[in-house]
């Protein structure tokens, strides 16, 4: 369980996170989504107590992270970029972390095997590829068999096989009842992995919702119709809850009806169709539209009240 | 992954010390710096003794007056102090430059145990290296000098104090570097600050009128620290142990400032 409550963080003049509040619950994978620079990494640093907020507080498993006697058993984190001494081997890096909690050396061996770094465990981490670095970071995160796992962009730099491995890992951790919090700037990745979403833009909360709801609300399904008799069809299908937009003289976009209904109506009236195609906003479009709004708002109406966060 | 697979526990200072020992021994800069320090202490000390021993008959009375069996013998300590100091700086600044500090502080979020752990481990390692090195160079150097009966005995007043003092001086030097490094969190800055204080401050102070210089000089970190391993001190030098205590005080002050900043600053 992670609680972020009313957190604001400024670095000099720049506000990285603004009055951010959300909870991350155990048992599901919660995606933390936002464009690059939206404050995801900052929020994770605040949760770990690496940075101190200007206002608000964060708690993990009921306490500020700093107050836990055995923090690695509470939260395992993969931090942004490299957080490893480049001159130290992977196994010594993990051993040094393990020793702070009295975790035995065999746990290090076990983790190295598990993340697939056995062959390079004795090599200096500075020579690791981005993908190997991520695997080492994931091993560090799992070190204390933590109740809460927090990973910042874990699939960055991984090959497809590695990405699949991370997806399975996250799901299995959640299935064991752990709290799993994963950031990404890729909506498509989150749609595959996450059950719940926290979306931020410019350091503010945009959405706190299940992935299903997010997609349903964000996407605007419609039907694109091309027909020489398009105006006649438009009149026939008009009704409550249906909107028709004329794109070209012979092309309309219908919202509020499925393509089956439009096609059936056309057939019943002998209308010739040249095109009948269902339109779904892609995940990326939906995500970009949401975050774009927050960005525009932020840029033009600085002094007015904040946009109301969309919640379930 | 299962909870029963292993048993870990809470973070303790002892455990953090062990972790810091693993960190210190597992990077190359430690080995190279300590090897350099060892070679400087032994190499320069032995060389200086050997040169005086072989050239003794042809030295002028003035040159002979300049000779002290312990000063030449411990000449390498002057150079080794830089190796210990730089390694002290690196011990903490390398964590910041590589990002390792985020992992370290995520594992030990109370933070200060990391700083104390580094000080304890690095201090112990420095003393464990420098003490045998100083004694080794003493016995080898005096062995060489004894050929012309130029040697000094361990039992001679002040000799034992100077030897132990030299090892303590090097240890404190490393800790001073650690403290300064933890304050500036940057390798180049930390080394520059250390070198500035230890090697540039005395000549800069030398530009002042002598009356001023003389009253400040003994209290400079370099001179205070030097007092403990000098056998024939200049007039005005602090008492050996007082000097060392003052030097240790400077190091402790740097650590205290570093501790306050480390608690407060973002990482």
Contacts between the chains, C-beta under 8 A, distances in Angstrom:
chain1	res1	chain2	res2	distance
A	45	B	102	7.9
A	45	B	266	7.7
A	45	B	267	7.4
A	48	B	105	8.0
A	48	B	106	5.2
A	48	B	109	7.1
A	49	B	105	7.8
A	49	B	109	4.8
A	50	B	102	5.9
A	50	B	105	6.0
A	50	B	106	6.8
A	50	B	266	6.9
A	50	B	267	4.3
A	51	B	266	4.0
A	51	B	267	6.7
A	52	B	264	7.8
A	52	B	266	6.5
A	65	B	109	5.5
A	66	B	109	4.2
A	66	B	110	6.1
A	68	B	109	7.4
A	69	B	10	4.0
A	69	B	11	6.7
A	70	B	8	6.7
A	70	B	9	6.2
A	70	B	10	4.6
A	70	B	11	6.4
A	71	B	11	7.0
A	71	B	106	7.2
A	71	B	107	6.7
A	71	B	108	7.6
A	71	B	109	5.4
A	72	B	8	7.2
A	72	B	106	7.9
A	72	B	107	5.6
A	73	B	8	6.3
A	75	B	106	8.0
A	77	B	106	5.7
A	79	B	99	7.8
A	79	B	102	5.0
A	79	B	103	7.2
A	79	B	106	7.0
A	81	B	99	6.2
A	82	B	98	6.9
A	82	B	99	5.0
A	83	B	99	4.5
A	83	B	100	6.3
A	83	B	101	7.9
A	83	B	102	4.1
A	83	B	103	4.5
A	83	B	106	7.8
A	84	B	98	6.7
A	84	B	99	6.9
A	84	B	100	5.9
A	84	B	103	6.6
A	85	B	23	7.4
A	85	B	27	6.4
A	85	B	94	6.3
A	85	B	95	6.8
A	85	B	98	4.7
A	85	B	100	4.1
A	86	B	98	5.2
A	87	B	27	4.4
A	87	B	28	5.7
A	87	B	29	6.8
A	87	B	94	7.5
A	87	B	98	7.8
A	88	B	23	7.1
A	88	B	26	5.0
A	88	B	27	5.5
A	88	B	100	7.8
A	89	B	26	6.6
A	92	B	22	6.1
A	92	B	23	7.8
A	92	B	26	3.8
A	93	B	100	8.0
A	93	B	103	7.6
A	95	B	22	5.4
A	96	B	19	4.7
A	96	B	20	7.8
A	96	B	22	4.4
A	96	B	23	4.9
A	96	B	26	7.4
A	97	B	19	7.2
A	97	B	103	6.4
A	97	B	107	5.2
A	98	B	8	7.5
A	98	B	19	8.0
A	99	B	15	5.8
A	99	B	16	8.0
A	99	B	18	4.6
A	99	B	19	4.0
A	99	B	22	5.9
A	100	B	11	5.5
A	100	B	15	5.4
A	100	B	16	5.4
A	100	B	19	4.6
A	100	B	107	4.6
A	100	B	108	5.5
A	101	B	8	4.2
A	101	B	9	6.2
A	101	B	10	7.2
A	101	B	11	6.0
A	101	B	15	6.6
A	101	B	107	7.2
A	102	B	8	5.4
A	102	B	9	4.6
A	102	B	10	7.9
A	102	B	12	7.7
A	102	B	15	5.2
A	103	B	6	6.1
A	103	B	8	3.8
A	104	B	6	5.5
A	104	B	7	7.7
A	104	B	8	7.8
A	106	B	6	7.0
A	107	B	5	7.1
A	107	B	6	4.6
A	107	B	8	7.7
A	110	B	5	7.1
A	114	B	1	7.8
A	140	B	103	6.3
A	142	B	1	6.8
A	144	B	8	6.0
A	145	B	1	6.1
A	145	B	2	7.6
A	145	B	3	5.8
A	145	B	5	7.1
A	145	B	6	7.5
A	145	B	8	7.9
A	176	B	1	7.8
